[in-house]
Amino acid sequence: MHFTESRQFTMGISFHGGALVANYGYDGNANYADVYTATPDDAFFRFACLTYSTAHLTMHSSSEFSNGITNGAAWYVLYGGIQDYSYLWHDDFLFTMEIGDDKWPSASALPSLWAQNRPALAAFSKLALRCGISGHITDAGTMLPISGKIHVESINKTIANAADTGFYQRLLVPGTYVVYASAAGHASSDRVTVTVPTDQTAPVAVDFSLVPGADAASSFDDVSPAAAPFASAVALLLLAAVAAAL
């Protein structure tokens, strides 16, 4: 957790054994039920998982999971996992790749697992280099980096930038979006309409320079109304885990 908190990750993978499927959040929900529970970024999560499963030698042809992907909560509900924690608290789009039915594969199986996953890893990694929009949030007076957030009007989830450099990357599937930036002690930027192309080879560059003044935006991350009780439940579970450790 400290490692995640000290860095500004865009995407990540957690590898598991015991099944063959690309898993994406949410893993939990407020109803403690095994039902599809979408994040505000469900479109990108599905897009990224399909990218991985399609490039994998066999995952996409799964007889158990359609196209070799699954929403975590739809498969089985889970609380306190790093996948949802990373997305909700650190804006890190984390995925769980279940890479084989054998829960504890032997060392002799590793070359085969590597061969099966290598093309998928390459395809998945390119998404972080190519997808969405990226740029910097700076102070209009000093032109220095400031800590801020990126808002997409059609997606109820803000993404924080790196406070030391001002850099951000907002992962998005192809489409047209209305985007703006906010920061404490500054007026929010004008809305900008951005088109993310289908044949994207690099993030669309969008920089924001904010004028010092009234802070028109909330300092809290947006979450969908359905996810808010779930976020609270996860927070309580994390606090309980810390208390138990002490």
N, C-alpha and C positions, 0 to 999 in steps of 0.2 A: 504494500500500500504506500509506503514511503517513497519507493522507487517511482510509482505512478504519479504521486503528488509532485515530485520534483522535476517532472518532465512534461512537455506538451505533446502527447501522442495524438496521432490522427486516427490510425487503425491498428489492430493487433489480432493475433490468433492465439488461442489456447488449444493445445492438442490433447485429445483424450483417446482412449481405447474402449471397446465394448460395443461399438456400432459403426456403421459406415454412413455418415451423413454430415452435411454442413448445417450447423445450428446457429440461430440468431435470436436476439431478444424481442420482447421481454421473456425472461424465464419465469417470472412471478406475476401475480395479479392480486387485487384486493379481495377477490372471492375465494382464494385458495382452491381454484378449480383448474382442471386440465383442459383449458380452452385457449384458442388463439388469442394472444394478447400483443397487439401491435405497438411498437414505439412510434413516435411522431415521424421517425425516419424509416418507416417500414419499407418504402420503395427502394431505398438504397441498400438496406440490409438484404432484401431478397435479391437485388441485382448482384451484389457482391458474392452472395452464397452461390447463385447460379453460375457466376464466373468461375468460382472454384470448382464446383461439382462437374461442370461441363468440361473443364480442362483436365480433371482427374481421370485416370484410365478407366475406372469402373463406377465411381460414386454416382454419376448421373443416371446410370441404368438400374438403380436400386429398385427392388420389388416391394420394399417396405415404405419408402419415402418418395413422394412424387418429385421427380427430377433430382433426387438425392439431397433435398434440403428440407428443413423443418423449423418452424417457430418453436422456441424452447418450451413455453408454457403449453402449447398445443400437444407436445410430446409428453411431458410430465412437468408439473409445476415445481419450481425450485426457488428457495429464498436464500439471500445472503451470498449469492454467487458473484464472482468477479466480473462476469459479463455485464450484468445490469448495473453493478456498482460503477464500473468504468464509464459507462454511457451516461448515467444519471449525474454523477458527481464530477467527472473529469472530461466529459465530451469526447471520450475515446471510444470509437466504434470497434468494440471487441467482439470477435466471433469464436465459436467453439467448433473445431473440426474433429469429429470422431472418425478416426482413420482406419478402423478395422474391428471386426467382431471379437477378436482376441483382446481381452482386457489387459493382459500382461504378456505382450509378445516377447519372445526370446530375442537375444542379440542377433541370432542368425537370420531373423526376419527383417532386420533393419534395412539391408540393401534393397529388398523388395518393396518395403514401405516407402523408401526414398524414391525409387523409380516411379511408383504410382503417384506420389504427391509432388514430385519436382515440377512438372509442367503446371500444375494447379497453383503452386506457390509462386511461380514466375508470373502467371496471369493475374493472381490476386495482388501481388506486390505492385504491379503496374498501376492498379487503381489509385493507390496513394499518390502516385506521381502524376496522374493525368486527370483525375475526376474533380468536378465541382468548380469552385472559385477560390482564389487566394489573393492575398495582398497584405497591406499594413494599415494599422490604425495609428494615426499620429495627432499631435496637438497642432492646430492651425497656426498658433503663434510661434511656438518654438521649433516646430517640425520634428520634435522628439517623440519616440514611441510612448504610447500610453496604454494602460490596461483597459480593455473594452470588450464588447460583445457584438457578434454578428447576428442579425435577425433576418429571417426569411418569412415573409408575411403568410405564406401558405403552409408553413411548418411550425408547429408550436414547440420549438426547442431552440434556445440560443446556444451559440458556440463562442467560448472565450478565446481570446488571442493570447500570445505569449507576451507577458508584461515587459520583459527586458528588450525584446526586439520589435514588438508591435505586430509581428507576423501572425497571420491566421490562415487556415484552410478550412473551407466549408464543403464537405462532401455532398454532392447532389447527383441525381440521375439526369440524363438529358431532358431539357425542357426550358421554359421561360419563367423567371422568378422576379419578384420585387424584393430587393434587399436593402438594408440600411444598417448603420453601426451606431452604438451608444457607448457612453463612458461616464463614470461619475464625475461631476463637476463640469460637464460639457453638454452642449445642446446636441441632440441626435442629428445625424447626417440627413441629407435629403434622401428620399427613396430613389433607388436606381433599378431600372429594368435590365436584367441580364439574361442572355440566352446561352444555355450550356448545350453545345452541339453533340450530335450522336457519335461523330467520329473524333472525339476529343483526344488530343495527344498531350495536352498540358492544361492545368487549371486556367480558367478565364481570369485575367488579372483585374482586380477591382480594389483600389486603394481608397481609404477614407481619411479625411483631415477634418477633425472636429474642433469647433469654435468653443473656447471656454465660456461657461455660462451656466444657466439652470440645467440641472440634471433631469431630463424628461423621461428617463427610462428606469425601470425597476432594477435593483442590484441583484435580484434573484433570477435564477434560471427559469425559463418557461418549462412547464410540463403540461401534458394534456390533462383535462379534468379527470379522465379515467385512471390516469397513472398517479395522480397526486396521493390518494390513500395508499397505493402500493409503495410509493417512495417513502412515505412515513413509516410503513411497516418494515421496510428494509433498513431504515435508519435505526429503528428500535432494535432490530436483530443485531446490527453491527455494534450498537452500544452495549447490548447484553453480552456479546462475545468478548468485547474489551473488558467489561466488568468481570467476567468469568476468568479471564487471563490474569487479572490482577489478584 
